[in-house]
């Protein structure tokens, strides 16, 4: 996957043709169950590969909390923020980003706590997978979500050329407003991935596994008074250190993702634009 190139013009045409500015969240995200093509139990592998069009791909996973309190984030990305994410990277010299969108929920209460798209580069295909996400609007009263399912899938069910060919780690971002479950039970792994046998995992262990080939971040959105409380942030700081990022303004989350990638990605010496990356990020911050 990952064909095509992103452009502001293509994104603007797409947004206008679909009338996003005049549509509600429910009119854009029409799925009322998980899309079969996004079912992780059927997805053995998601690949981010180099090609003639994208000779130095950079793999980025964006895991979006789709429980009741968080549906405004994918809506904002679709309507406004894709250029903040993809366009900012390309302007800073990261010319071949490939982004995979995930939907994340509560694996105790929800029917679709993990949904996985494909790694894509073009406005049309990024929009295609993002708008297929089922905004289940669930979650429970347990003050925890299954963000660790993103770490599990990234670690065990993705293959990325940036790491395999160049030892450049990809990027994994989870975005939400709650703590993460401390473990993933074996029965949950078997139910929501294509694995027939599995033992329970601690969140700490699966994050470390994902960190072997990804820079792992969690972005906690402080979008209301409740989400600002320390209890809503759990032990993310202990798990990720400086890679736990608090975001007071959710409208800046896509831009912040781009900033983080620009700061941490190490281009190859052949990338003639790489020398300007530090200057670019200073201008963005």
PEBELTA-V424528 format. One line per field, one symbol per residue. ss: DSSP state (H for helix, E for strand, - for the rest). phi: phi as a letter, one per 40 degrees, with the letter a starting at -180 (. if undefined). psi: psi as a letter, one per 20 degrees, with the letter a starting at -180 (. if undefined). A space follows every 10 residues. Layout:
ss=???
phi=???
psi=???
//
This chain:
ss=-------HHH HHHHHHHH-H HH--HHHH-- -----HHHEH HH---EEE-- -------EEE EEEEE----- HHHHHHHHHH HHHHHHHHHH H-----EEEE EEEE------ ---EEE---E --HHHHHHHH HH-------- ---EE--HHH HHHHHHHEEE HHHHHH---E EEEEEE--EE --EE-HHHHH HH-------- EEHHHHHHHH ---EEEEEEE E----HHH-H HH---HHHHH HHHEEEE--H HHHHHHHHHH HHHH------ ---HHHHHHH HHHH-
phi=.gcgbcaccc ccccccccgc cbbcdccccc cbaccdcbcc cbbcabbbbc accbcbcbcb bbcbcbcdcb cccdcccccb bdcccccccc ccgccbcbbb cbbbabccbc cbcabbcbcb bcdccccdcc ccccccgcgb ccfabccccc cccccbbbbb cdcccbfccc bbbbbabacb dcabcdcccc cbbcccbabc bccdcccccc ccbbcbbbbc cccacccccd ccbfbdcccb gcccbcbcbc cbccccdddc cccbcbcccc cccccccccd ccccc
psi=ajrrqqqhgh gggggghikh hjqrghhgni pjrpphijoh iinhqpqoqq rhhmhmqopp poopokahij ihghgggghh ighhfgghgh hjinilqopp pqpqboighq hmipppbqpr hqgghggghg iiponhkcra kjkqrlhihg gggghikqpp hhghhjkoqa popqpakrrq qhroqhhggh hjrkphpqqq qqhgghghgh ihjqppqpoo pmirhgiiqh hiickhghhi cijoppohoh ijgghhgggg ghhhpnqrhi oiihhigggg hhhh.
//
